[in-house]
Amino acid sequence: MKWIILATILVVLNTTVACKSADAQSAMKPVNVTDKLIEVKGANYVFRDDGLLAFSRFSEETLDAPMNEAMFNADKARTNSGIRLKFKTGSSLVRLTFKPMPGQNRGCEFAVYQNEEQTDVFNFKGDRSKTKMVLEFKNAQASETLFEVTMPSFANVALVDMELEEDAPLMPVDEKDQPVYLAIGNSITHGVGQGSATYLTYPYLLSKEMGLDYYNLAVGGAKISPAIARMTAEMPQADIITILIGYNDLMFNDKSVDEYSSAYLSYLKSIRHNQPKATIYCITLTHTRAVANERTGIKPDEFRTALKHLVYQLQSEGDNRLHLIEGDKITSEDNLRADVLSDQVHFGIKGAALFAEELAKIVSP
C-alpha cells in the first residue's frame, strides 16, 4: 500500500486545489439530479427531491437523540465524511454544482476519480464553501467513464445541478458487489487532521486498497454512543467493522476504567446483535502525546488494558469474529500531525495513510 502514501502526498503537493475551468466542446444540457443513475455511496439515508440530491450518514432519529444517548454533536454528524457520488457517462465535460446544507462547515474538499484513478481535486475554503460551488472537469478517458466524486468530510453539501454534453447521457453504473465496511469512532476516524477531505481519511484509503463498500459512522468529539450502536440495525449487513473509540471518554468525559468497560461492553453487544455476521475489530487507543487525564489521573494505557480484557472475555465466550488491534502498537509519533504540535491525538495526512497501510495488513473480510 506504499502507493497510497505517495499518491496522497503528490495530490496534496501538485494538484490544483481550486475550481477548475474547461472550454465546452459542445452544448451542455442539465441532468435531473434526482436521477437514480447518480448513485450515492457511503450514506444510508438519501433524499432525492425538490431539485436536489442530499444525503446523510445518520438517521434523523439518531441525530435527534438526547445527548446522554447520542454522545456526539449533531452539527458535526451532519457532515459528509465517506460519502461518494458515482455515475457513468461518455460526456467529455462534466459540470456539477453543490450547495452547503445545515451542519458544521470547515471548508469543502472534493476529489474526482475516473475509472478508479484520481484526476482532480477542488478545494473551497472560508466563504467560498458557504455558497454554491461548481466543479467542472474534463473526461480524461474520452470515452464511457465511471466517475466517483468524494464529498467533504467536514461539511454537509447537496448536489443541485449537473450538466453533461447534449449527446452524452448518464448510463447505468455496472459494478460488482463489494464487501461492506463500517468505520465507527470519533474524530480520528471522522478525519480531523486531513482537512475536510474524505479521500485523505484512513477509512477511505483502506476501502480503496481492499475494494470495500464503505460507510463512515464516526463523529468528531464522539464518545461511546448507544444511539449509533442502535442505528447499526438499519445499516447494510457488514463484512467488516472497525471501532476506534474511547479517547474522548478518557480525556473529556472523565470516565473511570470500570465505567469505560461497562459502556463499551453494552455498546459492543448492541453492535454485535445488529451485525451478527460481521468481523469486528476493536482498536485500542492509538498513539497520543497525552500522558493522562489531569482531573482523574487515568492514563491511556489503563483504557487499552481494559479493552484487551473485554475483547478476550468475549472471545472466550465464543465470539470468534471479534478481534483486538492494539492501536498503540501500529502507530507512533510519525502518525500525528506535524503541522499542529499541540494536537495530542489526530493523524496528519501522512499519518492517516500509514494507519490505513497497517490496518490493511490485519483486516480481512
C-alpha positions in Angstrom: 0.0 0.0 0.0 3.0 2.4 -0.3 1.3 3.8 -3.4 -1.3 5.3 -1.1 1.2 7.4 0.8 3.0 8.5 -2.4 -0.3 9.3 -4.2 -1.6 11.2 -1.3 1.5 13.4 -1.0 1.6 14.0 -4.7 -2.1 15.0 -4.7 -1.5 17.5 -1.9 1.6 19.0 -3.4 0.8 19.0 -7.1 -3.0 19.1 -7.7 -4.6 22.4 -8.3 -7.0 23.0 -5.4 -9.3 25.5 -7.0 -12.4 25.3 -9.1 -11.1 24.2 -12.5 -12.3 25.6 -15.8 -12.6 24.0 -19.2 -13.9 25.0 -22.5 -17.0 23.1 -23.5 -16.7 21.4 -26.9 -20.4 21.3 -27.5 -23.6 22.5 -25.9 -24.2 21.4 -22.3 -27.6 20.2 -21.0 -28.9 19.9 -17.5 -29.5 16.4 -16.0 -32.1 15.7 -13.3 -30.0 15.4 -10.1 -32.6 13.1 -8.6 -31.9 10.5 -11.3 -31.0 7.2 -9.7 -28.3 6.7 -12.3 -26.4 9.0 -9.9 -25.5 6.6 -7.2 -24.8 7.6 -3.6 -22.3 5.5 -1.7 -21.4 5.8 1.9 -24.8 7.2 3.0 -27.7 5.1 4.2 -30.1 8.0 4.1 -30.6 9.6 0.7 -33.1 12.3 -0.3 -33.9 12.9 -3.9 -36.5 15.7 -4.0 -37.1 19.4 -4.8 -34.3 19.6 -7.4 -31.6 18.4 -5.1 -29.7 15.2 -4.1 -29.0 15.2 -0.4 -27.6 12.5 1.8 -26.9 11.8 5.5 -24.7 9.3 7.3 -27.1 9.2 10.2 -30.9 8.8 10.6 -32.9 11.8 11.9 -33.8 9.7 15.0 -30.1 9.2 15.8 -29.3 12.9 15.1 -32.2 13.9 17.4 -31.3 11.5 20.2 -30.8 13.1 23.7 -27.2 13.8 24.5 -26.8 11.0 27.1 -27.7 8.6 24.3 -26.1 10.3 21.3 -22.8 11.4 23.0 -21.9 13.5 20.0 -22.6 16.9 18.5 -25.3 16.6 15.8 -23.9 19.5 13.8 -20.7 17.6 13.4 -22.6 14.4 12.5 -24.4 16.2 9.6 -21.2 16.2 7.6 -20.4 14.0 4.6 -17.3 12.0 5.6 -17.0 8.9 3.5 -19.9 9.8 1.1 -19.3 9.5 -2.7 -21.3 10.0 -5.8 -20.8 7.6 -8.7 -22.1 8.0 -12.2 -21.1 6.9 -15.7 -21.1 8.9 -18.9 -19.2 9.5 -22.1 -19.5 13.3 -21.9 -16.1 14.9 -22.5 -17.0 17.6 -19.9 -18.9 17.4 -16.6 -20.2 20.3 -14.5 -21.5 19.7 -11.0 -22.9 22.3 -8.7 -23.2 21.8 -4.9 -24.7 24.0 -2.2 -24.0 23.9 1.6 -26.6 22.4 3.8 -27.2 22.7 7.6 -24.3 21.3 9.6 -20.7 22.2 10.5 -18.7 23.6 7.7 -14.9 23.6 7.9 -14.5 24.0 4.1 -15.2 21.7 1.2 -12.7 19.5 -0.4 -13.8 17.2 -3.3 -11.8 14.7 -5.3 -12.7 13.2 -8.7 -11.8 9.7 -9.8 -12.2 8.4 -13.3 -12.2 4.6 -13.7 -10.6 4.5 -10.2 -7.8 6.9 -11.0 -7.7 10.3 -9.2 -7.8 13.2 -11.8 -9.0 16.3 -10.0 -9.2 18.0 -6.6 -11.3 21.0 -5.7 -10.9 23.0 -2.5 -13.4 25.6 -1.4 -12.2 27.4 1.8 -13.8 30.0 4.0 -16.7 32.0 2.4 -16.3 30.1 -0.8 -17.7 27.0 0.9 -20.7 28.8 2.1 -22.2 29.5 -1.3 -22.8 27.4 -4.4 -19.7 25.5 -5.6 -19.1 24.5 -9.2 -16.9 21.5 -10.1 -16.0 21.4 -13.8 -13.7 18.7 -15.2 -12.8 17.0 -18.4 -13.3 13.3 -19.2 -9.6 12.2 -19.2 -10.6 8.9 -20.9 -12.6 10.5 -23.8 -14.9 7.5 -23.6 -17.6 6.0 -21.4 -16.1 6.6 -18.0 -17.0 5.7 -14.4 -16.8 8.8 -12.2 -16.5 8.9 -8.5 -16.7 12.3 -6.6 -15.8 12.2 -2.9 -17.7 14.6 -0.6 -16.1 16.9 2.0 -15.5 15.2 5.4 -16.3 18.3 7.5 -19.2 19.9 5.6 -22.7 19.0 4.5 -23.5 19.6 0.9 -26.2 18.7 -1.7 -26.0 18.3 -5.4 -28.3 20.9 -7.0 -27.2 20.9 -10.7 -25.5 18.5 -13.1 -24.6 19.3 -16.8 -23.3 17.0 -19.5 -22.9 17.4 -23.2 -26.2 17.0 -25.1 -25.3 13.8 -26.8 -23.8 12.1 -23.7 -26.5 10.7 -21.3 -25.9 9.1 -18.0 -25.5 5.3 -18.1 -26.0 2.6 -15.5 -23.1 2.0 -13.1 -22.2 -1.6 -13.5 -20.1 -2.6 -10.5 -19.5 -5.9 -8.8 -20.8 -6.3 -5.2 -18.1 -5.4 -2.7 -17.7 -6.4 1.0 -19.4 -3.8 3.3 -17.2 -1.9 5.8 -18.5 0.2 8.7 -15.9 2.5 10.3 -17.1 3.6 13.8 -15.4 6.1 16.1 -14.5 9.7 16.9 -12.6 12.5 15.2 -9.6 10.3 14.3 -11.9 8.2 12.1 -14.0 11.1 11.0 -10.9 12.7 9.5 -9.6 15.5 11.7 -6.1 16.3 10.5 -6.8 15.7 6.9 -8.5 18.9 6.1 -12.1 18.5 5.0 -11.2 15.7 2.5 -12.8 12.3 2.6 -10.3 11.0 0.1 -7.4 11.5 2.6 -9.0 9.8 5.6 -7.8 6.4 6.7 -11.1 4.5 6.3 -11.4 5.8 2.7 -7.8 4.8 1.9 -8.4 1.4 3.4 -11.6 0.8 1.5 -9.8 1.8 -1.8 -7.0 -0.6 -1.2 -9.2 -3.5 -0.2 -12.2 -2.9 -2.5 -14.7 -2.2 0.2 -18.1 -0.5 0.1 -17.6 1.9 2.9 -19.6 3.9 5.5 -18.1 6.3 7.9 -20.1 6.4 11.1 -17.6 8.4 13.1 -18.2 11.9 14.6 -15.6 14.3 15.8 -15.8 14.6 19.6 -17.9 11.4 19.9 -17.9 9.3 23.0 -19.3 5.8 23.3 -22.7 6.3 21.7 -25.7 4.0 22.4 -27.6 5.8 19.7 -25.1 5.0 17.0 -24.8 1.4 18.2 -28.6 1.1 17.8 -28.5 2.6 14.4 -26.3 -0.2 13.1 -29.5 -2.2 12.9 -30.5 0.0 9.9 -27.2 -0.3 8.1 -26.4 -2.9 5.4 -25.1 -6.1 6.9 -21.4 -5.5 7.2 -18.5 -7.9 6.5 -16.0 -5.7 8.4 -16.4 -3.2 11.3 -13.6 -1.3 12.9 -14.2 0.5 16.2 -11.8 3.2 17.4 -13.4 4.9 20.4 -12.5 6.0 23.9 -10.2 8.9 23.8 -12.9 11.5 24.4 -14.4 9.2 27.2 -11.0 9.3 28.8 -9.9 12.9 28.4 -13.2 14.8 28.3 -15.9 12.6 29.9 -13.8 11.6 32.9 -15.0 8.0 32.8 -13.3 5.6 35.2 -11.8 2.4 33.8 -14.9 0.5 35.1 -17.3 3.0 33.5 -15.4 2.7 30.2 -15.5 -1.1 30.3 -19.2 -1.2 31.1 -20.2 1.4 28.5 -18.0 -0.3 25.8 -19.4 -3.8 26.6 -23.0 -2.6 26.2 -22.1 -0.7 23.0 -20.3 -3.7 21.5 -23.1 -6.1 22.4 -25.6 -3.8 20.7 -23.5 -3.6 17.5 -22.9 -7.4 17.5 -26.7 -8.0 17.9 -27.4 -5.8 14.9 -24.5 -7.1 12.9 -24.2 -10.8 13.7 -22.1 -11.9 10.8 -19.6 -9.0 10.8 -15.9 -9.4 11.6 -15.4 -6.7 14.3 -12.0 -5.2 15.0 -11.8 -3.3 18.3 -8.8 -0.9 18.2 -7.3 0.2 21.4 -6.3 3.9 21.8 -3.7 4.9 19.2 -0.5 6.7 20.0 -1.1 10.0 21.8 1.0 12.8 23.2 -1.4 12.9 26.1 0.0 11.4 29.3 -3.1 11.2 31.4 -6.4 12.9 32.3 -5.3 15.8 34.5 -8.5 15.5 36.6 -8.8 11.8 37.1 -5.1 10.8 36.7 -6.2 7.9 34.4 -3.7 7.1 31.7 -4.4 5.9 28.1 -2.8 2.5 28.9 -5.4 1.8 31.5 -8.2 2.1 28.9 -6.1 0.0 26.5 -5.7 -2.8 29.1 -9.4 -2.7 29.9 -10.4 -3.1 26.2 -8.0 -6.0 25.8 -9.6 -7.8 28.8 -13.0 -7.1 27.4 -12.3 -8.5 24.0 -10.5 -11.5 25.4 -13.5 -12.2 27.6 -16.0 -12.1 24.7 -13.7 -14.3 22.6 -13.6 -16.9 25.4 -17.4 -16.8 25.4 -17.4 -17.8 21.8 -17.3 -14.7 19.6 -14.8 -15.9 17.1 -15.5 -12.9 14.8 -14.3 -10.4 17.3 -10.6 -9.3 17.2 -8.3 -6.9 19.0 -6.0 -4.5 17.3 -3.5 -2.8 19.6 -3.7 0.7 18.2 -0.6 2.0 20.0 1.5 -0.8 18.5 0.8 0.2 14.9 1.0 4.0 15.4 3.7 6.3 16.6 4.7 10.0 16.6 5.0 9.6 12.8 1.2 9.4 12.6 0.5 12.5 14.5 0.0 16.0 13.0 3.3 17.8 12.4 1.5 21.0 11.5 -0.2 21.3 14.9 2.1 20.0 17.6 -0.4 20.9 20.3 -2.8 18.3 18.8 -2.2 15.3 21.0 -4.0 12.6 19.1 -5.0 13.3 15.5 -3.3 11.9 12.4 -1.8 14.1 9.8 -2.2 13.3 6.1 0.8 11.1 6.0 -0.2 9.5 9.4 -3.7 8.6 8.1 -2.1 6.9 5.1 0.3 5.0 7.3 -2.5 3.8 9.6 -4.5 2.6 6.6 -1.5 0.7 5.4 -1.1 -1.0 8.8 -4.8 -1.9 9.0 -4.7 -3.4 5.6 -2.1 -5.9 6.9 -4.5 -7.1 9.6 -8.1 -6.6 8.4 -9.7 -9.1 6.1 -13.3 -9.7 5.1 
